[in-house]
Amino acid sequence: MDNRVAITQGDPDGITLHASNQPVLALKVSMSCEWDLERKFLAVHSSKIEVLASVSREPLFRFEYVRGANSVPAAHLQVHAHRDAMTYVMTTVGRTSKRPGRSAKTDGLPKLQDLHFPLGGHRFRPALEDVVEMLIDEFNLDHELDAREVLAEHRETWRLTQTKAAVRDAPEAAIEALTSMGYSISPPEDTPPPRHHGRLRAL
């Protein structure tokens, strides 16, 4: 029995995205999921969100997640674009209401550095340890022999802290998960745990 479920777009070229009615970007999404042993929950095994130039279909950047990754970060962002390719798209799009000053640079051209890529919001953002280990892996930096183990220990501490913070944002979700695992939990009677919508919805 096949344990994998593939989710793909109908159009293999992706969805064309427009700005001022002009095609500027294309979005391609694919996802591979797998059932747990009881076939009750579907987990993402890998996912890819690609952003391409609409005309040339040249890749600009992509967000990837690989559940079983060892040699690269499980969730990561890869930038393909040459500066000229990205500048062309940003110039075509022009100003936006959210970033009104993006195009107002001294030379009149937008910069790649003006783009702000979301990476997990308040609770699930990359830790300093992630960045340091990425630099070691990608640029072959000198490091102590136990550097990766130390980074992994501190990353675990960070993620445990963030898990607790995420639980405080949505305690009912934590109660639901723990109850499904067989725990008995009694929420306070006088004040039910609040859900912090702002934290959960923030980009």
MODELLER restraints for C-alpha pairs under 7 A, 6 or more apart:
rsr = mdl.restraints
at = mdl.atoms
rsr.add(forms.Gaussian(group=physical.xy_distance, feature=features.Distance(at['CA:3:A'], at['CA:34:A']), mean=5.41, stdev=0.5))
rsr.add(forms.Gaussian(group=physical.xy_distance, feature=features.Distance(at['CA:3:A'], at['CA:35:A']), mean=5.65, stdev=0.5))
rsr.add(forms.Gaussian(group=physical.xy_distance, feature=features.Distance(at['CA:4:A'], at['CA:32:A']), mean=6.82, stdev=0.5))
rsr.add(forms.Gaussian(group=physical.xy_distance, feature=features.Distance(at['CA:4:A'], at['CA:33:A']), mean=5.56, stdev=0.5))
rsr.add(forms.Gaussian(group=physical.xy_distance, feature=features.Distance(at['CA:4:A'], at['CA:34:A']), mean=4.34, stdev=0.5))
rsr.add(forms.Gaussian(group=physical.xy_distance, feature=features.Distance(at['CA:4:A'], at['CA:35:A']), mean=6.73, stdev=0.5))
rsr.add(forms.Gaussian(group=physical.xy_distance, feature=features.Distance(at['CA:5:A'], at['CA:32:A']), mean=5.82, stdev=0.5))
rsr.add(forms.Gaussian(group=physical.xy_distance, feature=features.Distance(at['CA:5:A'], at['CA:33:A']), mean=4.93, stdev=0.5))
rsr.add(forms.Gaussian(group=physical.xy_distance, feature=features.Distance(at['CA:5:A'], at['CA:34:A']), mean=5.86, stdev=0.5))
rsr.add(forms.Gaussian(group=physical.xy_distance, feature=features.Distance(at['CA:6:A'], at['CA:31:A']), mean=5.93, stdev=0.5))
rsr.add(forms.Gaussian(group=physical.xy_distance, feature=features.Distance(at['CA:6:A'], at['CA:32:A']), mean=4.58, stdev=0.5))
rsr.add(forms.Gaussian(group=physical.xy_distance, feature=features.Distance(at['CA:6:A'], at['CA:33:A']), mean=6.18, stdev=0.5))
rsr.add(forms.Gaussian(group=physical.xy_distance, feature=features.Distance(at['CA:7:A'], at['CA:30:A']), mean=5.78, stdev=0.5))
rsr.add(forms.Gaussian(group=physical.xy_distance, feature=features.Distance(at['CA:7:A'], at['CA:31:A']), mean=5.01, stdev=0.5))
rsr.add(forms.Gaussian(group=physical.xy_distance, feature=features.Distance(at['CA:7:A'], at['CA:32:A']), mean=6.19, stdev=0.5))
rsr.add(forms.Gaussian(group=physical.xy_distance, feature=features.Distance(at['CA:8:A'], at['CA:29:A']), mean=6.54, stdev=0.5))
rsr.add(forms.Gaussian(group=physical.xy_distance, feature=features.Distance(at['CA:8:A'], at['CA:30:A']), mean=4.73, stdev=0.5))
rsr.add(forms.Gaussian(group=physical.xy_distance, feature=features.Distance(at['CA:8:A'], at['CA:31:A']), mean=6.51, stdev=0.5))
rsr.add(forms.Gaussian(group=physical.xy_distance, feature=features.Distance(at['CA:9:A'], at['CA:29:A']), mean=6.59, stdev=0.5))
rsr.add(forms.Gaussian(group=physical.xy_distance, feature=features.Distance(at['CA:9:A'], at['CA:30:A']), mean=6.90, stdev=0.5))
rsr.add(forms.Gaussian(group=physical.xy_distance, feature=features.Distance(at['CA:14:A'], at['CA:26:A']), mean=5.84, stdev=0.5))
rsr.add(forms.Gaussian(group=physical.xy_distance, feature=features.Distance(at['CA:14:A'], at['CA:27:A']), mean=5.20, stdev=0.5))
rsr.add(forms.Gaussian(group=physical.xy_distance, feature=features.Distance(at['CA:14:A'], at['CA:28:A']), mean=4.44, stdev=0.5))
rsr.add(forms.Gaussian(group=physical.xy_distance, feature=features.Distance(at['CA:15:A'], at['CA:26:A']), mean=5.30, stdev=0.5))
rsr.add(forms.Gaussian(group=physical.xy_distance, feature=features.Distance(at['CA:15:A'], at['CA:27:A']), mean=5.08, stdev=0.5))
rsr.add(forms.Gaussian(group=physical.xy_distance, feature=features.Distance(at['CA:15:A'], at['CA:28:A']), mean=6.51, stdev=0.5))
rsr.add(forms.Gaussian(group=physical.xy_distance, feature=features.Distance(at['CA:16:A'], at['CA:23:A']), mean=6.39, stdev=0.5))
rsr.add(forms.Gaussian(group=physical.xy_distance, feature=features.Distance(at['CA:16:A'], at['CA:25:A']), mean=5.90, stdev=0.5))
rsr.add(forms.Gaussian(group=physical.xy_distance, feature=features.Distance(at['CA:16:A'], at['CA:26:A']), mean=4.31, stdev=0.5))
rsr.add(forms.Gaussian(group=physical.xy_distance, feature=features.Distance(at['CA:16:A'], at['CA:27:A']), mean=6.45, stdev=0.5))
rsr.add(forms.Gaussian(group=physical.xy_distance, feature=features.Distance(at['CA:16:A'], at['CA:54:A']), mean=6.29, stdev=0.5))
rsr.add(forms.Gaussian(group=physical.xy_distance, feature=features.Distance(at['CA:17:A'], at['CA:23:A']), mean=5.74, stdev=0.5))
rsr.add(forms.Gaussian(group=physical.xy_distance, feature=features.Distance(at['CA:17:A'], at['CA:24:A']), mean=6.09, stdev=0.5))
rsr.add(forms.Gaussian(group=physical.xy_distance, feature=features.Distance(at['CA:17:A'], at['CA:25:A']), mean=5.00, stdev=0.5))
rsr.add(forms.Gaussian(group=physical.xy_distance, feature=features.Distance(at['CA:17:A'], at['CA:26:A']), mean=5.50, stdev=0.5))
rsr.add(forms.Gaussian(group=physical.xy_distance, feature=features.Distance(at['CA:18:A'], at['CA:24:A']), mean=5.46, stdev=0.5))
rsr.add(forms.Gaussian(group=physical.xy_distance, feature=features.Distance(at['CA:18:A'], at['CA:25:A']), mean=6.76, stdev=0.5))
rsr.add(forms.Gaussian(group=physical.xy_distance, feature=features.Distance(at['CA:19:A'], at['CA:93:A']), mean=5.76, stdev=0.5))
rsr.add(forms.Gaussian(group=physical.xy_distance, feature=features.Distance(at['CA:23:A'], at['CA:54:A']), mean=6.02, stdev=0.5))
rsr.add(forms.Gaussian(group=physical.xy_distance, feature=features.Distance(at['CA:24:A'], at['CA:53:A']), mean=6.19, stdev=0.5))
rsr.add(forms.Gaussian(group=physical.xy_distance, feature=features.Distance(at['CA:24:A'], at['CA:54:A']), mean=5.05, stdev=0.5))
rsr.add(forms.Gaussian(group=physical.xy_distance, feature=features.Distance(at['CA:24:A'], at['CA:89:A']), mean=6.26, stdev=0.5))
rsr.add(forms.Gaussian(group=physical.xy_distance, feature=features.Distance(at['CA:25:A'], at['CA:51:A']), mean=6.72, stdev=0.5))
rsr.add(forms.Gaussian(group=physical.xy_distance, feature=features.Distance(at['CA:25:A'], at['CA:52:A']), mean=5.56, stdev=0.5))
rsr.add(forms.Gaussian(group=physical.xy_distance, feature=features.Distance(at['CA:25:A'], at['CA:53:A']), mean=4.67, stdev=0.5))
rsr.add(forms.Gaussian(group=physical.xy_distance, feature=features.Distance(at['CA:25:A'], at['CA:54:A']), mean=4.23, stdev=0.5))
rsr.add(forms.Gaussian(group=physical.xy_distance, feature=features.Distance(at['CA:26:A'], at['CA:51:A']), mean=5.76, stdev=0.5))
rsr.add(forms.Gaussian(group=physical.xy_distance, feature=features.Distance(at['CA:26:A'], at['CA:52:A']), mean=4.98, stdev=0.5))
rsr.add(forms.Gaussian(group=physical.xy_distance, feature=features.Distance(at['CA:26:A'], at['CA:53:A']), mean=6.04, stdev=0.5))
rsr.add(forms.Gaussian(group=physical.xy_distance, feature=features.Distance(at['CA:26:A'], at['CA:54:A']), mean=4.94, stdev=0.5))
rsr.add(forms.Gaussian(group=physical.xy_distance, feature=features.Distance(at['CA:27:A'], at['CA:50:A']), mean=5.79, stdev=0.5))
rsr.add(forms.Gaussian(group=physical.xy_distance, feature=features.Distance(at['CA:27:A'], at['CA:51:A']), mean=4.93, stdev=0.5))
rsr.add(forms.Gaussian(group=physical.xy_distance, feature=features.Distance(at['CA:27:A'], at['CA:52:A']), mean=6.46, stdev=0.5))
rsr.add(forms.Gaussian(group=physical.xy_distance, feature=features.Distance(at['CA:28:A'], at['CA:49:A']), mean=5.85, stdev=0.5))
rsr.add(forms.Gaussian(group=physical.xy_distance, feature=features.Distance(at['CA:28:A'], at['CA:50:A']), mean=5.03, stdev=0.5))
rsr.add(forms.Gaussian(group=physical.xy_distance, feature=features.Distance(at['CA:28:A'], at['CA:51:A']), mean=6.59, stdev=0.5))
rsr.add(forms.Gaussian(group=physical.xy_distance, feature=features.Distance(at['CA:29:A'], at['CA:48:A']), mean=5.73, stdev=0.5))
rsr.add(forms.Gaussian(group=physical.xy_distance, feature=features.Distance(at['CA:29:A'], at['CA:49:A']), mean=4.63, stdev=0.5))
rsr.add(forms.Gaussian(group=physical.xy_distance, feature=features.Distance(at['CA:29:A'], at['CA:50:A']), mean=6.33, stdev=0.5))
rsr.add(forms.Gaussian(group=physical.xy_distance, feature=features.Distance(at['CA:30:A'], at['CA:47:A']), mean=5.77, stdev=0.5))
rsr.add(forms.Gaussian(group=physical.xy_distance, feature=features.Distance(at['CA:30:A'], at['CA:48:A']), mean=5.40, stdev=0.5))
rsr.add(forms.Gaussian(group=physical.xy_distance, feature=features.Distance(at['CA:30:A'], at['CA:49:A']), mean=6.77, stdev=0.5))
rsr.add(forms.Gaussian(group=physical.xy_distance, feature=features.Distance(at['CA:31:A'], at['CA:46:A']), mean=5.82, stdev=0.5))
rsr.add(forms.Gaussian(group=physical.xy_distance, feature=features.Distance(at['CA:31:A'], at['CA:47:A']), mean=4.24, stdev=0.5))
rsr.add(forms.Gaussian(group=physical.xy_distance, feature=features.Distance(at['CA:31:A'], at['CA:48:A']), mean=6.39, stdev=0.5))
rsr.add(forms.Gaussian(group=physical.xy_distance, feature=features.Distance(at['CA:32:A'], at['CA:44:A']), mean=6.08, stdev=0.5))
rsr.add(forms.Gaussian(group=physical.xy_distance, feature=features.Distance(at['CA:32:A'], at['CA:45:A']), mean=5.42, stdev=0.5))
rsr.add(forms.Gaussian(group=physical.xy_distance, feature=features.Distance(at['CA:32:A'], at['CA:46:A']), mean=5.22, stdev=0.5))
rsr.add(forms.Gaussian(group=physical.xy_distance, feature=features.Distance(at['CA:32:A'], at['CA:47:A']), mean=6.24, stdev=0.5))
rsr.add(forms.Gaussian(group=physical.xy_distance, feature=features.Distance(at['CA:33:A'], at['CA:42:A']), mean=6.32, stdev=0.5))
rsr.add(forms.Gaussian(group=physical.xy_distance, feature=features.Distance(at['CA:33:A'], at['CA:43:A']), mean=5.43, stdev=0.5))
rsr.add(forms.Gaussian(group=physical.xy_distance, feature=features.Distance(at['CA:33:A'], at['CA:44:A']), mean=4.30, stdev=0.5))
rsr.add(forms.Gaussian(group=physical.xy_distance, feature=features.Distance(at['CA:33:A'], at['CA:45:A']), mean=4.91, stdev=0.5))
rsr.add(forms.Gaussian(group=physical.xy_distance, feature=features.Distance(at['CA:33:A'], at['CA:46:A']), mean=6.91, stdev=0.5))
rsr.add(forms.Gaussian(group=physical.xy_distance, feature=features.Distance(at['CA:34:A'], at['CA:42:A']), mean=5.61, stdev=0.5))
rsr.add(forms.Gaussian(group=physical.xy_distance, feature=features.Distance(at['CA:34:A'], at['CA:43:A']), mean=5.46, stdev=0.5))
rsr.add(forms.Gaussian(group=physical.xy_distance, feature=features.Distance(at['CA:34:A'], at['CA:44:A']), mean=6.46, stdev=0.5))
rsr.add(forms.Gaussian(group=physical.xy_distance, feature=features.Distance(at['CA:34:A'], at['CA:45:A']), mean=6.24, stdev=0.5))
rsr.add(forms.Gaussian(group=physical.xy_distance, feature=features.Distance(at['CA:35:A'], at['CA:41:A']), mean=5.76, stdev=0.5))
rsr.add(forms.Gaussian(group=physical.xy_distance, feature=features.Distance(at['CA:35:A'], at['CA:42:A']), mean=4.61, stdev=0.5))
rsr.add(forms.Gaussian(group=physical.xy_distance, feature=features.Distance(at['CA:35:A'], at['CA:43:A']), mean=6.27, stdev=0.5))
rsr.add(forms.Gaussian(group=physical.xy_distance, feature=features.Distance(at['CA:36:A'], at['CA:42:A']), mean=6.53, stdev=0.5))
rsr.add(forms.Gaussian(group=physical.xy_distance, feature=features.Distance(at['CA:45:A'], at['CA:66:A']), mean=6.23, stdev=0.5))
rsr.add(forms.Gaussian(group=physical.xy_distance, feature=features.Distance(at['CA:45:A'], at['CA:67:A']), mean=5.11, stdev=0.5))
rsr.add(forms.Gaussian(group=physical.xy_distance, feature=features.Distance(at['CA:46:A'], at['CA:65:A']), mean=5.26, stdev=0.5))
rsr.add(forms.Gaussian(group=physical.xy_distance, feature=features.Distance(at['CA:46:A'], at['CA:66:A']), mean=4.41, stdev=0.5))
rsr.add(forms.Gaussian(group=physical.xy_distance, feature=features.Distance(at['CA:46:A'], at['CA:67:A']), mean=5.87, stdev=0.5))
rsr.add(forms.Gaussian(group=physical.xy_distance, feature=features.Distance(at['CA:47:A'], at['CA:64:A']), mean=5.64, stdev=0.5))
rsr.add(forms.Gaussian(group=physical.xy_distance, feature=features.Distance(at['CA:47:A'], at['CA:65:A']), mean=5.11, stdev=0.5))
rsr.add(forms.Gaussian(group=physical.xy_distance, feature=features.Distance(at['CA:47:A'], at['CA:66:A']), mean=6.69, stdev=0.5))
rsr.add(forms.Gaussian(group=physical.xy_distance, feature=features.Distance(at['CA:48:A'], at['CA:62:A']), mean=6.89, stdev=0.5))
rsr.add(forms.Gaussian(group=physical.xy_distance, feature=features.Distance(at['CA:48:A'], at['CA:63:A']), mean=5.87, stdev=0.5))
rsr.add(forms.Gaussian(group=physical.xy_distance, feature=features.Distance(at['CA:48:A'], at['CA:64:A']), mean=4.58, stdev=0.5))
rsr.add(forms.Gaussian(group=physical.xy_distance, feature=features.Distance(at['CA:48:A'], at['CA:65:A']), mean=6.58, stdev=0.5))
rsr.add(forms.Gaussian(group=physical.xy_distance, feature=features.Distance(at['CA:49:A'], at['CA:62:A']), mean=5.46, stdev=0.5))
rsr.add(forms.Gaussian(group=physical.xy_distance, feature=features.Distance(at['CA:49:A'], at['CA:63:A']), mean=5.13, stdev=0.5))
rsr.add(forms.Gaussian(group=physical.xy_distance, feature=features.Distance(at['CA:49:A'], at['CA:64:A']), mean=6.41, stdev=0.5))
rsr.add(forms.Gaussian(group=physical.xy_distance, feature=features.Distance(at['CA:50:A'], at['CA:61:A']), mean=6.19, stdev=0.5))
rsr.add(forms.Gaussian(group=physical.xy_distance, feature=features.Distance(at['CA:50:A'], at['CA:62:A']), mean=4.31, stdev=0.5))
rsr.add(forms.Gaussian(group=physical.xy_distance, feature=features.Distance(at['CA:50:A'], at['CA:63:A']), mean=6.55, stdev=0.5))
rsr.add(forms.Gaussian(group=physical.xy_distance, feature=features.Distance(at['CA:51:A'], at['CA:59:A']), mean=6.17, stdev=0.5))
rsr.add(forms.Gaussian(group=physical.xy_distance, feature=features.Distance(at['CA:51:A'], at['CA:60:A']), mean=5.71, stdev=0.5))
rsr.add(forms.Gaussian(group=physical.xy_distance, feature=features.Distance(at['CA:51:A'], at['CA:61:A']), mean=5.53, stdev=0.5))
rsr.add(forms.Gaussian(group=physical.xy_distance, feature=features.Distance(at['CA:51:A'], at['CA:62:A']), mean=5.95, stdev=0.5))
rsr.add(forms.Gaussian(group=physical.xy_distance, feature=features.Distance(at['CA:52:A'], at['CA:58:A']), mean=5.33, stdev=0.5))
rsr.add(forms.Gaussian(group=physical.xy_distance, feature=features.Distance(at['CA:52:A'], at['CA:59:A']), mean=4.25, stdev=0.5))
rsr.add(forms.Gaussian(group=physical.xy_distance, feature=features.Distance(at['CA:52:A'], at['CA:60:A']), mean=5.07, stdev=0.5))
rsr.add(forms.Gaussian(group=physical.xy_distance, feature=features.Distance(at['CA:53:A'], at['CA:59:A']), mean=6.45, stdev=0.5))
rsr.add(forms.Gaussian(group=physical.xy_distance, feature=features.Distance(at['CA:53:A'], at['CA:60:A']), mean=6.65, stdev=0.5))
rsr.add(forms.Gaussian(group=physical.xy_distance, feature=features.Distance(at['CA:59:A'], at['CA:80:A']), mean=5.91, stdev=0.5))
rsr.add(forms.Gaussian(group=physical.xy_distance, feature=features.Distance(at['CA:59:A'], at['CA:81:A']), mean=6.55, stdev=0.5))
rsr.add(forms.Gaussian(group=physical.xy_distance, feature=features.Distance(at['CA:60:A'], at['CA:79:A']), mean=6.05, stdev=0.5))
rsr.add(forms.Gaussian(group=physical.xy_distance, feature=features.Distance(at['CA:60:A'], at['CA:80:A']), mean=4.81, stdev=0.5))
rsr.add(forms.Gaussian(group=physical.xy_distance, feature=features.Distance(at['CA:60:A'], at['CA:81:A']), mean=4.26, stdev=0.5))
rsr.add(forms.Gaussian(group=physical.xy_distance, feature=features.Distance(at['CA:61:A'], at['CA:78:A']), mean=5.49, stdev=0.5))
rsr.add(forms.Gaussian(group=physical.xy_distance, feature=features.Distance(at['CA:61:A'], at['CA:79:A']), mean=4.12, stdev=0.5))
rsr.add(forms.Gaussian(group=physical.xy_distance, feature=features.Distance(at['CA:61:A'], at['CA:80:A']), mean=5.14, stdev=0.5))
rsr.add(forms.Gaussian(group=physical.xy_distance, feature=features.Distance(at['CA:61:A'], at['CA:81:A']), mean=6.53, stdev=0.5))
rsr.add(forms.Gaussian(group=physical.xy_distance, feature=features.Distance(at['CA:62:A'], at['CA:77:A']), mean=5.79, stdev=0.5))
rsr.add(forms.Gaussian(group=physical.xy_distance, feature=features.Distance(at['CA:62:A'], at['CA:78:A']), mean=5.31, stdev=0.5))
rsr.add(forms.Gaussian(group=physical.xy_distance, feature=features.Distance(at['CA:62:A'], at['CA:79:A']), mean=6.50, stdev=0.5))
rsr.add(forms.Gaussian(group=physical.xy_distance, feature=features.Distance(at['CA:63:A'], at['CA:76:A']), mean=5.88, stdev=0.5))
rsr.add(forms.Gaussian(group=physical.xy_distance, feature=features.Distance(at['CA:63:A'], at['CA:77:A']), mean=4.57, stdev=0.5))
rsr.add(forms.Gaussian(group=physical.xy_distance, feature=features.Distance(at['CA:63:A'], at['CA:78:A']), mean=6.47, stdev=0.5))
rsr.add(forms.Gaussian(group=physical.xy_distance, feature=features.Distance(at['CA:64:A'], at['CA:75:A']), mean=5.74, stdev=0.5))
rsr.add(forms.Gaussian(group=physical.xy_distance, feature=features.Distance(at['CA:64:A'], at['CA:76:A']), mean=5.47, stdev=0.5))
rsr.add(forms.Gaussian(group=physical.xy_distance, feature=features.Distance(at['CA:64:A'], at['CA:77:A']), mean=6.35, stdev=0.5))
rsr.add(forms.Gaussian(group=physical.xy_distance, feature=features.Distance(at['CA:65:A'], at['CA:74:A']), mean=5.34, stdev=0.5))
rsr.add(forms.Gaussian(group=physical.xy_distance, feature=features.Distance(at['CA:65:A'], at['CA:75:A']), mean=4.37, stdev=0.5))
rsr.add(forms.Gaussian(group=physical.xy_distance, feature=features.Distance(at['CA:65:A'], at['CA:76:A']), mean=6.52, stdev=0.5))
rsr.add(forms.Gaussian(group=physical.xy_distance, feature=features.Distance(at['CA:66:A'], at['CA:74:A']), mean=5.03, stdev=0.5))
rsr.add(forms.Gaussian(group=physical.xy_distance, feature=features.Distance(at['CA:66:A'], at['CA:75:A']), mean=6.67, stdev=0.5))
rsr.add(forms.Gaussian(group=physical.xy_distance, feature=features.Distance(at['CA:67:A'], at['CA:74:A']), mean=5.95, stdev=0.5))
rsr.add(forms.Gaussian(group=physical.xy_distance, feature=features.Distance(at['CA:83:A'], at['CA:112:A']), mean=6.48, stdev=0.5))
rsr.add(forms.Gaussian(group=physical.xy_distance, feature=features.Distance(at['CA:86:A'], at['CA:112:A']), mean=6.56, stdev=0.5))
rsr.add(forms.Gaussian(group=physical.xy_distance, feature=features.Distance(at['CA:87:A'], at['CA:110:A']), mean=6.10, stdev=0.5))
rsr.add(forms.Gaussian(group=physical.xy_distance, feature=features.Distance(at['CA:87:A'], at['CA:111:A']), mean=6.37, stdev=0.5))
rsr.add(forms.Gaussian(group=physical.xy_distance, feature=features.Distance(at['CA:87:A'], at['CA:112:A']), mean=6.72, stdev=0.5))
rsr.add(forms.Gaussian(group=physical.xy_distance, feature=features.Distance(at['CA:90:A'], at['CA:110:A']), mean=6.39, stdev=0.5))
rsr.add(forms.Gaussian(group=physical.xy_distance, feature=features.Distance(at['CA:91:A'], at['CA:109:A']), mean=6.93, stdev=0.5))
rsr.add(forms.Gaussian(group=physical.xy_distance, feature=features.Distance(at['CA:91:A'], at['CA:110:A']), mean=6.54, stdev=0.5))
rsr.add(forms.Gaussian(group=physical.xy_distance, feature=features.Distance(at['CA:94:A'], at['CA:103:A']), mean=6.50, stdev=0.5))
rsr.add(forms.Gaussian(group=physical.xy_distance, feature=features.Distance(at['CA:95:A'], at['CA:102:A']), mean=6.34, stdev=0.5))
rsr.add(forms.Gaussian(group=physical.xy_distance, feature=features.Distance(at['CA:95:A'], at['CA:103:A']), mean=5.94, stdev=0.5))
rsr.add(forms.Gaussian(group=physical.xy_distance, feature=features.Distance(at['CA:102:A'], at['CA:110:A']), mean=6.39, stdev=0.5))
rsr.add(forms.Gaussian(group=physical.xy_distance, feature=features.Distance(at['CA:102:A'], at['CA:114:A']), mean=6.57, stdev=0.5))
rsr.add(forms.Gaussian(group=physical.xy_distance, feature=features.Distance(at['CA:103:A'], at['CA:109:A']), mean=6.05, stdev=0.5))
rsr.add(forms.Gaussian(group=physical.xy_distance, feature=features.Distance(at['CA:103:A'], at['CA:110:A']), mean=4.91, stdev=0.5))
rsr.add(forms.Gaussian(group=physical.xy_distance, feature=features.Distance(at['CA:118:A'], at['CA:203:A']), mean=6.59, stdev=0.5))
rsr.add(forms.Gaussian(group=physical.xy_distance, feature=features.Distance(at['CA:119:A'], at['CA:125:A']), mean=5.48, stdev=0.5))
rsr.add(forms.Gaussian(group=physical.xy_distance, feature=features.Distance(at['CA:119:A'], at['CA:126:A']), mean=7.00, stdev=0.5))
rsr.add(forms.Gaussian(group=physical.xy_distance, feature=features.Distance(at['CA:121:A'], at['CA:202:A']), mean=6.28, stdev=0.5))
rsr.add(forms.Gaussian(group=physical.xy_distance, feature=features.Distance(at['CA:121:A'], at['CA:203:A']), mean=5.24, stdev=0.5))
rsr.add(forms.Gaussian(group=physical.xy_distance, feature=features.Distance(at['CA:122:A'], at['CA:199:A']), mean=6.60, stdev=0.5))
rsr.add(forms.Gaussian(group=physical.xy_distance, feature=features.Distance(at['CA:123:A'], at['CA:162:A']), mean=5.70, stdev=0.5))
rsr.add(forms.Gaussian(group=physical.xy_distance, feature=features.Distance(at['CA:123:A'], at['CA:166:A']), mean=6.24, stdev=0.5))
rsr.add(forms.Gaussian(group=physical.xy_distance, feature=features.Distance(at['CA:129:A'], at['CA:151:A']), mean=5.49, stdev=0.5))
rsr.add(forms.Gaussian(group=physical.xy_distance, feature=features.Distance(at['CA:129:A'], at['CA:155:A']), mean=6.06, stdev=0.5))
rsr.add(forms.Gaussian(group=physical.xy_distance, feature=features.Distance(at['CA:133:A'], at['CA:148:A']), mean=6.94, stdev=0.5))
rsr.add(forms.Gaussian(group=physical.xy_distance, feature=features.Distance(at['CA:135:A'], at['CA:141:A']), mean=6.78, stdev=0.5))
rsr.add(forms.Gaussian(group=physical.xy_distance, feature=features.Distance(at['CA:167:A'], at['CA:174:A']), mean=5.83, stdev=0.5))
rsr.add(forms.Gaussian(group=physical.xy_distance, feature=features.Distance(at['CA:169:A'], at['CA:195:A']), mean=5.50, stdev=0.5))
rsr.add(forms.Gaussian(group=physical.xy_distance, feature=features.Distance(at['CA:169:A'], at['CA:196:A']), mean=4.76, stdev=0.5))
rsr.add(forms.Gaussian(group=physical.xy_distance, feature=features.Distance(at['CA:169:A'], at['CA:199:A']), mean=6.83, stdev=0.5))
rsr.add(forms.Gaussian(group=physical.xy_distance, feature=features.Distance(at['CA:169:A'], at['CA:200:A']), mean=6.95, stdev=0.5))
rsr.add(forms.Gaussian(group=physical.xy_distance, feature=features.Distance(at['CA:170:A'], at['CA:195:A']), mean=4.84, stdev=0.5))
rsr.add(forms.Gaussian(group=physical.xy_distance, feature=features.Distance(at['CA:170:A'], at['CA:196:A']), mean=6.49, stdev=0.5))
rsr.add(forms.Gaussian(group=physical.xy_distance, feature=features.Distance(at['CA:171:A'], at['CA:193:A']), mean=6.17, stdev=0.5))
rsr.add(forms.Gaussian(group=physical.xy_distance, feature=features.Distance(at['CA:171:A'], at['CA:195:A']), mean=6.84, stdev=0.5))
rsr.add(forms.Gaussian(group=physical.xy_distance, feature=features.Distance(at['CA:175:A'], at['CA:185:A']), mean=6.76, stdev=0.5))
